[in-house]
Amino acid sequence: MVVLENVEGLLRRHGECFLMVLRAMQSIGYTVSWNILDSKLHGGVPQSRRRLYHVGVLRPTKPMRWPPQLQPRPLETFIDDTEFGTRLPPGRRGSLARRRVAAALK
């Protein structure tokens, strides 16, 4: 199995390059599936990062199944307002992070 990852712009702005990779993998015997996955919906991280994936398999025994989308976790679950400990001024620990989270959730 071969897994290739790249920015989705490879498909949108550089279609020739995308096709070249696809054809090259097929020419040496790989059955290739490709998809665009978003790290926020498929990796459970708080950042939306869309990536193009090619998965090539020699002699596949069944069709490629891509992972299902996950329910996005609230951004608040990724914020640890104690991360900086006492280096933040008293009374201000986490206040900026909390404001940013509140703004993002609106």
Residue, then its C-alpha position, 0 to 999 in steps of 0.5 A: m500500500v502507498v499513501l500520498e498526501n498533498v494540498e488540495g491545490l494540487l488537484r485544483r490548480h495543478g490538475e496535470c500534476f495530479l493526473m501524472v501522479l495518478r497515471a504513474m501509480q496506475s502504470i506500475g500496477y496500483t489501483v488508486s483511490w483519491n479523496i480530499l479529507d479535512s483534518k477537522l472532520h476526519g482527524g478530530v483536530p481543531q483546525s480545518r486543513r483540507r488535504l488530498y490523499h492518494v491511496g494505491v494498493l497492489r491487487p486489492t481484495k476489496p474497494m477502498r473505504w474512506p473514514p467517516q466524518l467525525q462530529p467536530r469537537p467544541l474548540e473549548t475542549f482544546i484550550d488549556d488556560t493553565e498552559f502558561g502557568t504563572r507567566l501570565p499576569p495575575g487575573r488574566r490567565g486564560s482571558l484572551a483564550r476564553r474571549r477568542v473561543a467565545a468569539a469563534l463559537k458565535 
